[in-house]
Amino acid sequence: TYPFGIHRPGSRHDPGYTILSVDAIAAVICVRATRCDGTALISGGSCRACMGLAPSVDSVRTRALQPFGKKSTARLSRNQLEQKLVSVSKQLKNEQLKKVDHFKSLKRARKRVKDHEQFFDIISTNIVPGLYCLLSNAQSAGWSIQKTIAMSLKALQGLYHP
């Protein structure tokens, strides 16, 4: 869960310490302050700069345990990067599906416009017998525009009497 990217040479996020060793099994990271002078006040202890690292290490640790949110990718841990990848992949898939849905909707709308143009062409160029009753039947029965066109053509041929 540790964000190793903050220690890269080109990183803008200097935590104030460098990593000496990492024990993944025991989950222990040994660090040294960047301003370490190498002199300990007590034998076996740490220098003053290294002793003051606890807040810096704790802030990095708590940031690494939080959800990725809107943090810079340079400060994210591996787990946070994986979570962000999954989240962004889902968003991308949703946007792609929306795009496909828009194209399908546009195609359907164009087809319906053509059907309505055909219907208006039929009723404007021909005298359809019983047009008012035919439209009333279409409305009450819930006919589609294709069925309304077919019934209008049958009425023109004398095969349908509304």
N, C-alpha and C positions, 0 to 999 in steps of 0.2 A: 504493500500500500504506500510505500515511500516514493515521493516524486523525485526521482534521480535526475530528471531533466533540468532542475534548477542549478545543478552543479556543472553543466556544460560550460566550456570556455566562452561561448558567445551569448550566454544567458544574461538577461537584464535583471533577473531576480536573484540577487546575492543574499543567501541566508545568513552570512556572517561566519560560516564554518565550512570545513572540508571534511569529507568522509575518509577515515583511516581504514576501517574494515567493516565488513557486513557479515553477520552470521544469520543466515535465513532460517536455520532450524531453531535456534534459540530466540530469534527475532530481536537481535541486538545489533545496534549500529554504533561504532566508536567514531567520535568526531573530534576535531581540533579547531579551535578558533582561528580565524584568518590573522588575527593580531596576537597570536600566541608567542610569548617570548621564551618559552621553554624552561622557565624557572618556577619551581614550586615553593610556596611558603612553608608547607609542611611536607616532610619526606613521605613519598608515596601518594601525594595529593596532586592537585592541578594548579596551574598558574591562575592569576586573577581573571584573565580574559576567558579562559576555558571554563572557570567556575561560573561565570555569568551567562553561559550558553543555554541554560535550562529553559528560559522563556522563549528563546528563538526556536529551539528544537520542539518545544511544546506547541508553538503556533504553527509550525510546519506540519507536525503530526495531526493536530486537530483539523487543519485545512485539508489534509490528505484523506481524512475520514469522512468529510462532508460530501454531499452530492456535488457533481461537477458544476452545475449551475452555469453562470456566465463568466467563469474564470478563464484566464488565458491558458491555452493548451500547454504552454511552457511550464506552468506550475502544477499540472495535474499528475497524479500517480497513474500507474498502469491500470488499476481497477477503474479509476475515474475516466481514463481515456477509452477503455472498453465500453463503459456505460454510455459515454458520449457518442461513440461510434454506433452503438445499437440505436440510440435515440435519433441520431441524425439519419440513419438508414431508414428508420420507420417514417420519419418526416418526408424523406425523398420519395419513398414508395407511395405515400398518401398523395403527394403532389403529382406524381406521375399518373396515379389513378384518376385524380381530378381532371388532369389534362385529357386523358382518354375519355372520361365521361363527357367532357365538354365537346369533344369531337363527335362522339356518338349522338349527343343531344342536337348538335348543329346539323348533322346528317338527317336525323329524324325530322327536325323542323323544316329543312329544305324539302323533304319528301311531302310533308303535310301541306306546305305552301303550294307545291305543284298540284296536289290533289284538289285543294280548294280552288286554285286557278282553273283546273279542268271543270269543276262543278259550276263555277261562275260563267265559264265559257259556254257550257251547255245551256244554262238557263237564260243567258243573255242573247244567244243567237237563235234559240228555238222557243216556241210557245209550248211549254210543258203542260199537258192537261192535268188539272187538279193539283197544281204546284203547291197551293196553300195547304191542302189536305195532306199532300205527300210530305211537306216539311213538318206539319203537325205530327204525323205518324212517326217520322224520323226522330223528332224530339222526344215524344212519349215513349217510344220503344228503345231509345238510346242507340240508334244506328250509327255506325262509323261513317266517315265521309265516303269511303269506297262503296259501302252498301247504298248510301243515298244516291251516289252517281249511278250505280247499277239500276236502282229502282226508277230513277229519272229517265234513263235510256229505255227501260221497259215501258214506262208510261208514254214515251215518244213513239214507240213501236206499237202501242196499243195492247201490250201484254199485261199491264198493271193498271188497275183502275182504283185510285185511292178513294 
